[in-house]
Amino acid sequence: MQSFKTIQLKLAAFIKKYYTNELIKGSILFVSFGLLYLFFTIFVEYFLWLKPTFRTILFYSFIGIELFLFIKYISIPLVKLFGIKSGISKEQASKIIGKHFTEVEDKLLNLLQLQQNDSKSELLVASIEQKAANLEPIPFKSAIQFSTNKKYLKYLIFPVLIWLVTLITGNKSILNESLNRVVHYQTAYEPPAPFSFVLDTNKLIAIEGENFTVTVFTKGNVLPENVSVVYNKQSYFLKEDAIGSFNYTFTNLLSDTSFYFESNGIQSKEYTIKVIKTPKITDFKMVLNYPNHTGKKTEILSNTGNSIVPEGTTITWKIQTNNTNMIALESLKDSTLVKFSNDKSEFKHGKRILNSFDYNILTSNKNLKNYEKLQYSIQVIKDEFPKIQVKTDIDSISRGKAQFVGQLIDDYGISKLNLVYYDRKNNENKQTLSLPVTAQTFQEFYYIFPEQLELDKGKEYEFYFQVFDNDLVNGNKSVKSKIYHYKNKTDLEIQEDILKEQKKTLENLN
């Protein structure tokens, strides 16, 4: 009976392939008929704009028919393929095989009928085995060809063609919108308006505090005469530029603003203007740290970047902000840019000022670069040279000592006063006598020449006074008085001068 068992296995394989083929055919038909009915449902809603009641019927009809097609073409072949439900019998399978293979005809059916005979004699068993051996070479599965399902693909052409036409023509929204209305069958929808609003503004992005203008066109068979914009629960008329073209300017926008257009009871969709926050300075201070020699205390200026300062002053800018991630100082002379340091609480930058300059304070954030330019000026007062004025009676004295009275003047004070003297014939060998002074900006001095000096008898000397200021920025600057001449006469020369004076006196008496 080995040959008969082989026949049974081949029959089981044939039945499995039979239902596999049925599943392939059913899948093609389910997709084809399902898509056709889907497009039918969509186009009914697209053209008729049904009320919620009729859309409900249309929706559940679609669900019912799709469920019926799924059960008929997918579920039934599946349960029979996996043996959950009995399918065709072996006798029915043998008839299908007999129709395909002429050499089989009814032989396979007779074999199965003989096998069902309860009285199996040796002769009957031998007959069954012989018939089975004759049928064993025949490939039963070849009676089923999957390629025969190609003829059902023609049903897919029409729904695929509909989808391609809507995709190429750019009317895909027709299918999406109609399907959406069918799915949301309980929602009431209004038919399309006789005109629509078309916003002609590329980007709805405005800068905080500035005005923003939007332009809208009306498109359709009927054009409205007036259009309103609604925002913040208020309605405002738009200005008409031309037929069907309107514009409106939002003033001083401070935050994101949502709005929509309205005319003759027809509303546009809602739009939102995104407002970019601007960098703002909330507190502005300059700390003026004056040079020590000026004697001035540190000063703080608020809400201004202008100042007049002594040369060598160190200025520290301290700025607090909102919506700002960078502050820079730009020199107007050479356009150099210096970024402030940021310690999260404030921006800071320090600089020692030696010359006057004009500058900008630039504020930036991630959306706006160098948005605000605040122009200021720093004027520098240069440290002046000291001044010296000297009066003396040296020209009227022929011998003895000479008296000097002088005035010293400087903008921030005197550091020292020197008497510089030297042999007239050897002016490279200069000697210095320091005279007492105070640090005051104006003072007088008195000196009798040549006190505190050791001069050689009979030599001619030149000398002058040299005063120094207390400038720590440029170094102590100095000025000199005019050069004075003095001869330290010998005793003999003094006696001769006295005799000459007496002789002249006698002559004058005669």
C-alpha positions as CSV (number, residue, x, y, z in Angstrom):
1,M,0.0,0.0,0.0
2,Q,3.0,2.3,-0.2
3,S,2.0,3.6,-3.6
4,F,-1.5,4.5,-2.3
5,K,0.0,6.4,0.6
6,T,2.1,8.4,-1.9
7,I,-1.1,9.2,-3.8
8,Q,-2.8,10.4,-0.6
9,L,0.2,12.7,0.2
10,K,0.1,14.1,-3.4
11,L,-3.6,14.8,-3.0
12,A,-3.1,16.7,0.2
13,A,-0.3,18.8,-1.4
14,F,-2.7,19.5,-4.3
15,I,-5.4,20.6,-2.0
16,K,-3.0,23.0,-0.2
17,K,-1.8,24.5,-3.5
18,Y,-5.4,24.8,-4.6
19,Y,-6.3,27.0,-1.6
20,T,-3.0,28.9,-1.9
21,N,-4.1,29.7,-5.4
22,E,-7.5,30.7,-4.2
23,L,-5.8,33.1,-1.6
24,I,-3.7,34.7,-4.4
25,K,-6.8,35.2,-6.5
26,G,-8.8,36.4,-3.6
27,S,-6.1,38.9,-2.6
28,I,-6.1,40.4,-6.1
29,L,-9.9,40.6,-6.2
30,F,-10.2,42.0,-2.6
31,V,-7.7,44.8,-3.4
32,S,-9.3,45.5,-6.8
33,F,-13.0,45.5,-5.7
34,G,-12.1,47.2,-2.4
35,L,-10.3,50.1,-4.1
36,L,-13.1,50.5,-6.6
37,Y,-15.7,50.7,-3.9
38,L,-13.4,53.1,-1.9
39,F,-13.1,55.4,-4.9
40,F,-16.9,55.1,-5.4
41,T,-17.5,56.2,-1.8
42,I,-15.0,59.1,-2.1
43,F,-16.5,60.5,-5.3
44,V,-20.0,60.2,-4.0
45,E,-19.0,62.4,-1.0
46,Y,-16.9,64.7,-3.2
47,F,-19.7,65.6,-5.6
48,L,-22.7,65.4,-3.2
49,W,-21.4,66.8,0.1
50,L,-23.7,64.6,2.0
51,K,-25.2,65.4,5.3
52,P,-24.0,63.5,8.4
53,T,-26.9,61.0,8.3
54,F,-26.2,60.0,4.7
55,R,-22.4,60.0,5.3
56,T,-23.0,57.6,8.2
57,I,-24.9,55.2,5.9
58,L,-22.2,55.6,3.3
59,F,-19.4,54.9,5.9
60,Y,-21.0,51.8,7.3
61,S,-21.9,50.5,3.9
62,F,-18.3,50.8,2.9
63,I,-17.2,49.0,6.1
64,G,-19.8,46.2,5.5
65,I,-18.8,45.7,1.9
66,E,-15.1,45.7,2.6
67,L,-15.7,43.2,5.4
68,F,-17.7,41.0,3.1
69,L,-15.0,41.1,0.5
70,F,-12.3,40.3,3.1
71,I,-14.2,37.3,4.4
72,K,-15.0,36.0,0.9
73,Y,-11.6,36.4,-0.7
74,I,-9.2,36.3,2.2
75,S,-10.6,34.7,5.4
76,I,-12.3,31.6,3.8
77,P,-9.2,30.5,1.7
78,L,-7.0,31.1,4.8
79,V,-9.0,28.9,7.2
80,K,-9.3,26.2,4.6
81,L,-5.6,26.4,3.7
82,F,-4.6,25.8,7.4
83,G,-7.3,23.2,7.9
84,I,-9.3,25.2,10.4
85,K,-12.3,24.5,8.3
86,S,-12.6,21.6,5.9
87,G,-12.2,22.4,2.2
88,I,-12.7,20.3,-0.9
89,S,-12.7,16.5,-0.4
90,K,-10.2,14.2,-2.0
91,E,-12.9,13.0,-4.4
92,Q,-13.5,16.6,-5.5
93,A,-9.8,17.1,-5.9
94,S,-9.6,13.9,-8.0
95,K,-12.3,15.3,-10.3
96,I,-10.3,18.6,-10.8
97,I,-7.1,16.6,-11.5
98,G,-9.0,14.3,-13.9
99,K,-10.2,17.3,-15.9
100,H,-6.6,18.5,-16.2
101,F,-4.8,15.2,-17.0
102,T,-6.7,13.1,-19.6
103,E,-4.7,10.0,-18.8
104,V,-6.2,10.2,-15.3
105,E,-9.9,10.8,-16.0
106,D,-11.9,8.8,-13.5
107,K,-9.0,6.4,-12.5
108,L,-8.1,8.4,-9.5
109,L,-11.8,8.6,-8.4
110,N,-12.2,4.9,-8.8
111,L,-9.1,4.3,-6.8
112,L,-10.5,6.3,-3.9
113,Q,-13.8,4.5,-4.1
114,L,-12.1,1.1,-4.0
115,Q,-10.1,2.2,-1.0
116,Q,-13.4,3.0,0.8
117,N,-14.7,-0.6,0.3
118,D,-14.8,-2.3,3.7
119,S,-14.2,-5.9,2.4
120,K,-10.6,-5.7,1.3
121,S,-9.6,-9.0,-0.1
122,E,-6.1,-9.7,-1.2
123,L,-7.2,-9.3,-4.9
124,L,-8.7,-5.9,-4.1
125,V,-5.7,-4.7,-2.2
126,A,-3.5,-5.8,-5.1
127,S,-5.8,-4.0,-7.6
128,I,-5.6,-0.8,-5.5
129,E,-1.8,-0.9,-5.2
130,Q,-1.5,-1.6,-9.0
131,K,-3.8,1.4,-9.9
132,A,-1.9,3.6,-7.4
133,A,1.4,2.6,-8.9
134,N,0.1,3.6,-12.3
135,L,-1.0,7.1,-11.1
136,E,2.0,7.7,-8.9
137,P,4.2,9.4,-11.7
138,I,1.5,11.9,-12.5
139,P,2.3,15.4,-10.9
140,F,-1.1,16.3,-9.4
141,K,0.1,19.8,-8.3
142,S,0.7,20.8,-11.9
143,A,-3.1,20.9,-12.3
144,I,-2.9,24.3,-10.4
145,Q,-0.9,27.1,-12.1
146,F,-0.5,30.4,-10.2
147,S,0.0,32.2,-13.4
148,T,-3.6,31.8,-14.3
149,N,-4.3,34.6,-11.8
150,K,-2.8,37.2,-14.1
151,K,-6.2,37.6,-15.8
152,Y,-7.6,39.1,-12.5
153,L,-5.0,41.9,-12.5
154,K,-7.1,43.7,-15.1
155,Y,-9.5,44.7,-12.3
156,L,-6.7,46.7,-10.7
157,I,-6.1,48.8,-13.7
158,F,-9.1,51.1,-13.2
159,P,-8.4,52.1,-9.4
160,V,-4.7,52.5,-10.1
161,L,-5.5,54.7,-13.1
162,I,-7.7,56.9,-10.9
163,W,-5.0,57.3,-8.3
164,L,-2.3,58.1,-10.9
165,V,-4.6,60.8,-12.6
166,T,-5.2,62.5,-9.3
167,L,-1.5,62.4,-8.4
168,I,-0.3,63.7,-11.7
169,T,-2.9,66.5,-11.9
170,G,-2.1,67.6,-8.3
171,N,-5.7,66.9,-7.1
172,K,-4.6,64.4,-4.4
173,S,-6.3,66.6,-1.9
174,I,-9.7,65.8,-3.5
175,L,-9.3,62.1,-2.4
176,N,-7.9,63.1,1.1
177,E,-10.5,65.7,1.9
178,S,-13.5,63.5,0.8
179,L,-12.1,60.5,2.6
180,N,-11.6,62.6,5.7
181,R,-15.3,63.7,5.6
182,V,-16.5,60.1,5.2
183,V,-14.3,58.9,8.1
184,H,-15.6,61.8,10.3
185,Y,-19.1,61.1,9.3
186,Q,-20.7,62.7,12.3
187,T,-19.1,66.1,11.7
188,A,-21.0,68.7,9.7
189,Y,-19.1,70.1,6.7
190,E,-20.1,73.1,4.5
191,P,-19.6,73.0,0.8
192,P,-16.7,75.0,-0.7
193,A,-17.2,78.8,-0.6
194,P,-17.5,80.7,-3.9
195,F,-14.1,82.2,-3.2
196,S,-11.1,81.5,-1.1
197,F,-8.3,83.5,0.6
198,V,-4.8,83.2,-0.6
199,L,-2.1,84.7,1.7
200,D,0.6,86.4,-0.3
201,T,3.1,86.8,2.5
202,N,6.1,84.4,2.3
203,K,7.0,84.2,6.0
204,L,4.9,85.2,8.9
205,I,7.8,86.3,11.0
206,A,7.9,89.8,12.6
207,I,10.4,91.6,14.8
208,E,9.2,92.6,18.2
209,G,8.0,96.1,18.4
210,E,7.9,96.6,14.6
211,N,5.0,96.8,12.2
212,F,4.2,93.9,9.9
213,T,2.1,94.0,6.7
214,V,0.2,91.0,5.3
215,T,-1.3,90.9,1.8
216,V,-4.2,88.5,0.9
217,F,-5.9,87.7,-2.5
218,T,-9.4,86.4,-3.0
219,K,-9.7,83.7,-5.5
220,G,-12.9,82.3,-7.0
221,N,-15.9,82.9,-9.2
222,V,-17.2,85.7,-6.9
223,L,-14.9,88.3,-5.4
224,P,-15.9,90.1,-2.2
225,E,-15.8,93.9,-1.9
226,N,-14.6,94.0,1.7
227,V,-12.4,91.7,3.7
228,S,-11.8,91.8,7.5
229,V,-9.0,90.5,9.6
230,V,-9.9,89.1,13.1
231,Y,-7.3,88.9,15.9
232,N,-7.4,89.5,19.7
233,K,-11.2,89.1,19.4
234,Q,-11.4,92.3,17.3
235,S,-12.2,92.7,13.6
236,Y,-10.6,95.3,11.3
237,F,-11.2,96.1,7.6
238,L,-8.3,95.5,5.2
239,K,-7.2,98.2,2.7
240,E,-8.0,97.2,-0.9
241,D,-5.0,97.6,-3.3
242,A,-6.7,96.3,-6.4
243,I,-9.7,94.1,-7.3
244,G,-9.4,91.0,-5.1
245,S,-6.2,92.2,-3.4
246,F,-6.1,93.5,0.2
247,N,-3.5,94.3,2.8
248,Y,-3.4,95.1,6.5
249,T,-0.6,96.3,8.8
250,F,-0.2,95.0,12.3
251,T,1.4,97.7,14.5
252,N,3.9,97.3,17.3
253,L,3.8,93.5,17.6
254,L,5.0,92.3,21.0
255,S,4.1,88.6,20.9
256,D,2.9,85.8,18.6
257,T,-0.4,86.8,17.0
258,S,-3.0,84.5,15.5
259,F,-5.5,85.8,13.0
260,Y,-7.9,84.8,10.2
261,F,-9.7,86.6,7.3
262,E,-13.4,86.9,7.0
263,S,-15.8,88.2,4.3
264,N,-19.5,87.5,3.7
265,G,-19.6,84.8,6.4
266,I,-16.7,82.9,4.9
267,Q,-13.5,82.5,7.0
268,S,-10.0,81.6,6.0
269,K,-7.9,79.2,8.0
270,E,-6.1,80.6,11.1
271,Y,-2.6,82.0,10.6
272,T,0.0,82.9,13.2
273,I,2.6,85.6,13.0
274,K,5.8,84.5,14.9
275,V,7.3,87.4,16.7
276,I,11.1,87.3,17.1
277,K,12.2,88.8,20.4
278,T,14.7,91.6,20.1
279,P,17.8,92.0,22.2
280,K,17.3,94.6,24.8
281,I,19.5,96.5,27.2
282,T,17.9,96.8,30.6
283,D,20.8,98.4,32.5
284,F,23.9,100.2,31.2
285,K,26.8,101.4,33.4
286,M,30.3,102.6,32.9
287,V,32.8,102.3,35.7
288,L,35.5,105.0,35.4
289,N,38.7,104.1,37.2
290,Y,40.9,107.2,36.9
291,P,44.7,107.1,37.0
292,N,46.1,107.4,40.6
293,H,48.0,110.6,39.9
294,T,44.8,112.5,39.1
295,G,43.6,112.0,42.7
296,K,40.0,111.4,41.4
297,K,37.9,108.6,42.9
298,T,36.3,105.9,40.8
299,E,33.0,107.1,39.3
300,I,30.0,105.2,37.9
301,L,27.9,106.6,35.1
302,S,24.5,105.1,34.4
303,N,22.5,104.9,31.2
304,T,25.1,106.6,29.0
305,G,28.1,105.7,27.0
306,N,29.4,109.2,26.6
307,S,32.1,110.6,28.9
308,I,35.1,113.0,29.1
309,V,38.0,111.3,31.0
310,P,41.6,111.9,31.8
311,E,44.2,110.1,29.7
312,G,44.9,106.6,31.0
313,T,41.4,106.1,32.6
314,T,40.2,102.5,32.6
315,I,36.6,102.2,31.6
316,T,34.6,99.1,32.4
317,W,31.3,98.7,30.6
318,K,28.7,96.7,32.5
319,I,25.5,95.9,30.6
320,Q,22.4,93.8,31.7
321,T,20.1,92.6,29.0
322,N,17.0,90.5,27.9
323,N,16.9,88.1,25.0
324,T,20.6,88.8,24.2
325,N,23.5,86.4,23.7
326,M,26.1,88.7,22.4
327,I,27.2,92.4,23.0
328,A,30.1,93.9,21.1
329,L,32.0,97.2,21.0
330,E,32.7,98.5,17.5
331,S,35.2,101.2,16.9
332,L,34.0,103.7,14.3
333,K,37.6,104.6,13.3
334,D,38.7,101.2,12.0
335,S,35.5,99.0,12.5
336,T,37.3,96.6,14.8
337,L,34.9,94.5,16.9
338,V,35.4,93.4,20.5
339,K,33.0,91.0,22.1
340,F,32.0,91.5,25.7
341,S,32.5,88.7,28.2
342,N,29.3,87.2,29.6
343,D,29.0,85.7,33.1
344,K,25.3,85.0,32.7
345,S,24.2,87.9,34.9
346,E,25.8,90.7,32.8
347,F,28.1,91.5,29.9
348,K,31.4,93.2,30.8
349,H,34.3,94.7,29.0
350,G,37.2,96.8,30.2
351,K,39.6,99.0,28.3
352,R,42.3,101.6,29.2
353,I,41.6,104.8,27.3
354,L,44.6,106.8,25.9
355,N,42.9,108.6,23.0
356,S,39.5,109.9,22.1
357,F,37.3,107.6,20.1
358,D,33.7,107.1,18.9
359,Y,32.1,103.7,19.2
360,N,28.9,101.6,18.8
361,I,27.4,99.2,21.3
362,L,26.0,96.3,19.2
363,T,23.4,93.8,20.6
364,S,22.6,90.4,19.0
365,N,20.8,87.2,19.7
366,K,20.4,83.9,17.7
367,N,17.8,85.4,15.4
368,L,19.0,89.0,15.0
369,K,22.6,90.0,14.5
370,N,23.8,93.5,15.4
371,Y,20.1,94.5,15.7
372,E,20.7,97.6,17.8
373,K,23.5,100.1,17.3
374,L,24.0,102.6,20.1
375,Q,26.5,105.3,19.2
376,Y,28.6,107.0,21.9
377,S,31.8,109.0,22.2
378,I,34.7,109.0,24.7
379,Q,36.7,112.3,24.9
380,V,40.1,112.1,26.4
381,I,41.8,115.0,28.2
382,K,45.5,114.7,27.6
383,D,47.8,115.4,30.6
384,E,49.4,118.8,30.0
385,F,53.0,119.8,30.5
386,P,53.7,121.7,33.7
387,K,54.4,125.4,33.6
388,I,57.0,127.5,35.3
389,Q,57.4,131.2,35.7
390,V,60.6,132.7,37.4
391,K,61.4,136.3,38.4
392,T,64.9,137.3,39.6
393,D,67.2,140.3,40.3
394,I,70.3,138.7,39.0
395,D,70.7,141.3,36.2
396,S,71.0,144.1,38.8
397,I,73.5,142.4,41.1
398,S,77.2,142.4,40.2
399,R,78.3,140.3,43.1
400,G,76.9,138.4,46.0
401,K,73.7,136.3,45.8
402,A,70.7,136.3,43.4
403,Q,67.1,135.9,44.5
404,F,64.5,133.8,42.5
405,V,60.8,133.8,43.0
406,G,58.7,131.4,40.8
407,Q,55.3,129.9,40.2
408,L,54.7,126.2,39.4
409,I,51.4,125.1,37.7
410,D,50.2,121.6,36.5
411,D,46.8,120.1,35.9
412,Y,47.3,117.3,38.4
413,G,50.2,118.3,40.6
414,I,54.0,118.7,40.8
415,S,56.3,115.8,41.6
416,K,59.7,117.6,41.8
417,L,61.6,120.8,41.1
418,N,65.3,120.8,40.3
419,L,68.0,123.4,39.9
420,V,70.3,122.3,37.2
421,Y,73.7,124.0,37.0
422,Y,77.0,123.4,35.2
423,D,80.3,125.1,34.3
424,R,79.7,127.1,31.2
425,K,82.8,125.7,29.6
426,N,81.8,122.1,30.5
427,N,78.0,121.9,30.0
428,E,78.0,118.1,29.9
429,N,78.8,117.8,33.5
430,K,75.5,118.9,34.9
431,Q,74.7,118.9,38.6
432,T,71.3,118.9,40.2
433,L,69.9,120.4,43.4
434,S,66.4,119.3,44.4
435,L,64.3,122.1,45.7
436,P,61.4,121.4,48.1
437,V,57.8,121.4,46.5
438,T,54.4,120.0,47.4
439,A,52.0,117.9,45.2
440,Q,49.6,120.9,44.7
441,T,48.6,122.0,41.2
442,F,49.6,125.6,41.9
443,Q,52.4,126.7,44.2
444,E,55.2,129.2,44.6
445,F,58.9,128.7,45.4
446,Y,61.7,131.0,46.6
447,Y,65.4,130.4,46.2
448,I,68.6,132.4,46.8
449,F,71.3,131.4,44.4
450,P,73.9,129.9,45.1
451,E,72.7,128.6,48.5
452,Q,73.5,125.0,49.2
453,L,75.9,125.0,46.2
454,E,79.6,124.6,46.1
455,L,80.9,126.7,43.2
456,D,84.4,127.2,42.2
457,K,85.8,130.7,42.4
458,G,86.5,132.5,39.2
459,K,84.2,130.2,37.0
460,E,81.2,131.2,35.0
461,Y,78.1,129.1,35.5
462,E,74.8,128.5,33.7
463,F,71.8,127.2,35.4
464,Y,68.0,126.8,35.0
465,F,65.0,125.5,36.9
466,Q,63.3,122.2,35.8
467,V,59.9,121.2,37.0
468,F,58.3,117.7,36.7
469,D,54.6,116.8,36.8
470,N,53.2,113.6,38.3
471,D,52.0,111.9,35.0
472,L,52.1,108.1,35.6
473,V,50.7,107.4,32.1
474,N,53.3,109.0,29.9
475,G,56.0,109.3,32.5
476,N,56.8,112.5,34.4
477,K,56.9,115.3,31.9
478,S,59.1,118.4,32.5
479,V,59.7,121.9,31.4
480,K,62.7,124.2,31.9
481,S,63.0,127.9,32.7
482,K,65.2,130.1,30.7
483,I,69.0,129.7,31.3
484,Y,70.7,132.1,33.7
485,H,74.3,133.1,33.8
486,Y,76.3,133.6,37.0
487,K,80.1,134.2,37.6
488,N,81.4,133.2,40.9
489,K,84.1,136.0,41.2
490,T,87.3,135.8,43.1
491,D,88.2,138.1,46.0
492,L,90.5,140.1,43.8
493,E,87.8,140.5,41.1
494,I,85.4,141.7,43.8
495,Q,88.0,144.3,45.0
496,E,88.5,145.5,41.5
497,D,84.7,145.9,41.0
498,I,84.5,147.9,44.3
499,L,87.3,150.2,43.2
500,K,85.7,150.7,39.8
501,E,82.4,151.6,41.5
502,Q,84.1,154.1,43.8
503,K,85.9,155.7,40.9
504,K,82.7,156.0,39.0
505,T,81.0,157.5,41.9
506,L,83.8,160.2,42.2
507,E,83.5,161.0,38.6
508,N,79.8,161.5,39.0
509,L,80.4,163.9,41.9
510,N,82.9,166.0,39.9
